[in-house]
Amino acid sequence: MEYVTLNNGVKMPKLGYGVYQTPLEETERCVLEALATGYRSIDTAQAYRNEAGVGSAIVQSGLPREELFITTKIWISNAGYERGRVSIEESLQKLQTDYIDLLLIHQPIGDYYGSYRAMEEAYKAGKVRAVGISNFYPDRYLDMFHFAEIKPAVNQVETHVFQQQKTAKRYMQKNGTQIMSWGPFAEGRNDFFNNPVLEEIGVRHGRTVAQVALRFLLQSDVVVIPKSVHKERMQENFNVFDFMLTDSELAAIAALDTGKSLFFSHYDPDTVEWFMSLV
């Protein structure tokens, strides 16, 4: 495993396992299989409605809690100081743990300043080891960074070979915030798994397109949390630490960047209305 050291000294695995869209009834099995594979970082969220499954897996695994790195996120419906405080306690109960390793604000919608104050309070109380944000574009990120007492340790944003977040990453690096990827495979969009550049590099190394894509992000200092409900894919995604991409290969993949989202924009009113419908 490779690690990053966050701005408060906490060490975080660069490769974790995500449970986005994993049904609650499958989550325990999936997380247990991921842990058996070697993953120690698990990423969930209140909005995924499967924190309880992650908690069950943590207990069933028998692994010492200090070996695990658990991330969850406060959803829009829990935005604000009071609701944020309550939701943190609920997440702790569902996860069956005394502390959360990384707590993020899921979306820059609603009273996220109030949510962040609740997170800072939980951090000071030892209930959270690191606090951060998710889906904050550079303008919202800089606003939060300059006004927060405890600076965001992480910003989890859409990051993959077609959207490499070069501008956002520059500001995060300047201010000591770690970039973390969601959707490292772009959920298969843009015919991701048949991309000729990734395929050619994969053949050269005897690797799959997915492994090449993950290796590119890891070598670009991006934390990744690929998701799969299939054990063989979990293992494939985990086996990315025993090869390196060359400078020319990194440059070829960097050239795939479009600088645009393949999913949504928070600057689009329809997108914001859609998020509000999920509250």
C-alpha positions in Angstrom: 0.0 0.0 0.0 1.0 3.6 -0.6 0.0 6.4 1.7 -0.5 10.1 1.7 0.0 12.3 4.8 -2.9 14.7 5.2 -2.4 18.3 6.4 -2.9 17.4 10.0 -0.4 14.5 10.0 -3.0 11.7 9.6 -1.8 8.9 7.2 -4.4 7.8 4.6 -4.1 4.9 2.1 -3.9 6.0 -1.5 -6.1 3.2 -2.6 -9.5 2.4 -0.9 -12.7 0.7 -1.6 -15.9 2.6 -2.5 -19.5 1.4 -1.8 -21.4 4.0 -3.9 -24.7 2.4 -5.2 -24.0 -0.9 -3.3 -27.3 -2.1 -1.8 -27.4 -2.2 1.9 -28.0 -6.0 1.9 -24.8 -6.5 -0.2 -22.6 -4.1 1.5 -21.4 -6.2 4.4 -20.4 -9.0 2.0 -18.6 -6.6 -0.4 -16.7 -4.8 2.3 -15.7 -8.1 4.0 -14.4 -9.3 0.6 -12.5 -6.1 0.1 -10.9 -6.3 3.5 -9.9 -9.9 2.8 -8.3 -8.7 -0.4 -6.2 -6.2 1.5 -8.1 -2.9 1.3 -8.1 -1.0 4.6 -9.7 2.2 3.5 -13.5 2.1 3.0 -15.5 5.1 1.6 -19.2 5.4 2.3 -21.7 8.2 2.8 -25.0 9.0 4.5 -26.6 9.3 1.1 -25.6 5.8 0.1 -27.8 4.4 2.8 -25.3 1.6 3.5 -23.3 2.9 6.4 -24.8 0.1 8.6 -23.5 -2.5 6.2 -20.0 -1.0 6.4 -20.3 -1.0 10.2 -21.3 -4.7 10.3 -18.4 -5.6 8.1 -16.0 -3.7 10.4 -17.2 -5.7 13.4 -17.3 -9.1 11.5 -13.9 -8.6 10.1 -12.2 -8.8 13.5 -9.6 -6.4 12.3 -8.3 -3.9 14.8 -10.1 -0.6 14.3 -6.8 1.3 14.1 -5.9 -0.7 11.0 -8.9 0.7 9.1 -9.6 4.1 7.5 -13.3 4.9 7.3 -14.7 7.8 5.3 -18.3 9.0 5.3 -20.1 12.2 4.2 -22.8 14.5 5.5 -25.7 14.7 3.0 -27.7 17.8 2.0 -30.7 16.8 4.1 -28.4 17.0 7.2 -26.9 20.4 6.2 -26.5 22.9 9.0 -24.9 22.9 12.5 -27.6 21.2 14.5 -28.7 18.6 11.9 -25.0 18.1 11.1 -24.2 17.3 14.7 -27.1 14.8 14.9 -26.1 13.1 11.7 -22.5 12.6 12.8 -23.7 10.7 15.8 -26.0 8.7 13.6 -23.2 7.8 11.3 -21.0 6.8 14.2 -23.8 4.4 15.5 -24.4 2.9 12.0 -20.7 2.4 11.5 -20.3 0.9 15.0 -17.2 2.9 15.7 -16.1 5.6 18.2 -14.5 7.7 15.5 -14.6 8.4 11.8 -11.2 8.7 10.0 -12.4 11.2 7.4 -15.7 13.1 7.4 -16.6 15.1 4.3 -19.4 17.5 3.3 -20.9 15.6 0.3 -22.2 18.5 -1.8 -21.8 22.4 -1.7 -25.5 22.8 -1.3 -27.5 24.0 1.8 -25.9 25.4 5.0 -22.6 23.6 4.5 -20.8 26.2 6.6 -23.0 25.1 9.6 -22.2 21.5 8.7 -18.5 22.2 8.7 -18.7 23.9 12.1 -20.3 20.7 13.4 -17.5 18.7 11.8 -14.8 20.9 13.4 -16.5 20.4 16.8 -16.5 16.6 16.3 -12.8 16.8 15.2 -11.9 18.7 18.4 -13.8 16.1 20.4 -11.8 13.2 18.9 -14.8 11.8 17.0 -13.3 12.6 13.6 -9.6 12.3 12.7 -9.8 14.6 9.6 -12.4 16.8 8.0 -12.9 17.8 4.4 -15.2 18.4 1.5 -16.5 16.7 -1.7 -17.6 18.1 -5.0 -16.4 21.6 -4.2 -15.2 23.4 -7.3 -12.1 25.7 -7.0 -14.2 28.8 -6.2 -16.2 27.0 -3.4 -13.1 25.2 -2.2 -11.1 28.5 -1.8 -14.0 30.1 0.0 -14.2 27.2 2.4 -10.4 27.0 2.8 -10.0 30.7 3.7 -12.9 30.9 6.2 -12.7 27.5 7.9 -10.8 27.2 11.2 -9.6 23.7 10.4 -8.5 23.6 6.8 -10.0 20.9 4.6 -7.7 17.9 4.5 -9.4 16.4 1.5 -11.6 17.4 -1.5 -13.2 14.4 -3.2 -14.1 15.3 -6.7 -14.8 13.6 -10.0 -11.3 12.6 -11.3 -10.4 10.2 -14.1 -8.4 10.2 -17.3 -10.9 12.4 -19.1 -11.4 14.8 -16.2 -8.1 15.2 -14.5 -9.0 18.3 -12.4 -5.7 20.1 -13.3 -6.9 23.5 -12.2 -8.6 22.3 -9.1 -5.6 20.2 -8.2 -3.2 23.2 -8.5 -5.1 25.2 -5.9 -5.4 22.2 -3.6 -1.7 21.4 -3.8 -0.9 25.1 -3.1 -3.0 25.0 0.1 -2.2 21.5 1.3 -5.5 19.8 0.6 -5.4 16.2 -0.8 -7.3 15.5 -4.0 -9.4 12.3 -3.8 -11.1 10.8 -6.9 -14.6 9.5 -7.2 -15.5 7.7 -10.4 -11.9 6.8 -11.3 -13.3 4.7 -14.3 -15.8 7.4 -15.3 -18.4 4.7 -14.7 -17.5 3.4 -18.1 -18.5 6.5 -20.0 -16.6 7.7 -23.1 -16.1 4.0 -23.9 -13.6 4.0 -21.1 -12.6 0.4 -21.0 -11.9 0.3 -24.8 -9.7 3.4 -24.9 -6.9 2.7 -27.3 -4.3 4.7 -25.3 -5.0 2.8 -22.1 -5.3 -0.5 -23.9 -1.9 -0.1 -25.6 -0.2 0.8 -22.4 -1.9 -2.0 -20.6 -0.6 -4.5 -23.2 2.9 -3.2 -22.7 2.7 -3.9 -19.0 0.5 -7.0 -19.1 -2.3 -5.0 -17.3 -5.9 -4.2 -17.8 -7.3 -0.8 -18.7 -8.6 -0.4 -15.2 -5.2 -1.0 -13.7 -3.5 1.4 -16.0 -6.1 4.1 -15.2 -5.7 3.6 -11.4 -1.9 3.6 -11.7 -2.0 6.9 -13.6 -4.0 8.5 -10.8 -1.8 7.1 -8.1 1.3 8.3 -9.8 -0.4 11.7 -10.1 -0.8 11.8 -6.3 -4.6 11.2 -6.4 -6.3 9.1 -3.8 -8.6 6.6 -5.4 -11.6 4.5 -4.2 -12.6 2.1 -7.0 -15.8 0.2 -6.5 -16.8 -3.3 -7.6 -19.1 -5.9 -6.2 -17.1 -8.7 -7.8 -14.2 -10.1 -5.8 -12.0 -10.8 -8.8 -12.3 -7.1 -9.8 -11.6 -6.0 -6.3 -8.4 -8.0 -6.5 -7.6 -6.6 -9.9 -8.0 -3.0 -8.7 -5.9 -3.7 -5.7 -2.9 -5.1 -7.7 -1.6 -1.8 -8.9 1.5 -1.3 -6.8 4.0 -3.6 -8.6 4.4 -1.6 -11.8 5.1 2.0 -12.8 4.1 4.0 -15.8 6.9 5.8 -17.7 7.0 9.5 -18.2 6.0 9.1 -21.8 3.0 6.9 -20.8 2.0 9.4 -18.2 2.1 12.2 -20.8 0.0 10.1 -23.3 -2.7 9.6 -20.7 -2.5 13.2 -19.5 -3.3 14.2 -23.1 -6.7 12.4 -22.8 -7.9 15.1 -20.4 -10.9 17.1 -21.6 -11.2 19.3 -18.5 -14.9 18.7 -18.4 -17.3 16.6 -16.3 -18.9 13.5 -17.8 -21.6 13.7 -15.1 -22.9 17.1 -14.0 -22.1 20.7 -13.2 -23.1 22.5 -10.0 -23.3 25.7 -12.2 -26.3 24.1 -14.0 -29.6 25.1 -12.3 -31.2 21.8 -13.4 -28.4 19.9 -11.6 -29.0 21.8 -8.4 -32.7 21.2 -8.6 -32.1 17.5 -9.1 -29.9 17.4 -6.0 -32.6 19.2 -4.0 -35.1 16.6 -5.1 -32.9 14.0 -3.3 -33.2 15.8 0.0 
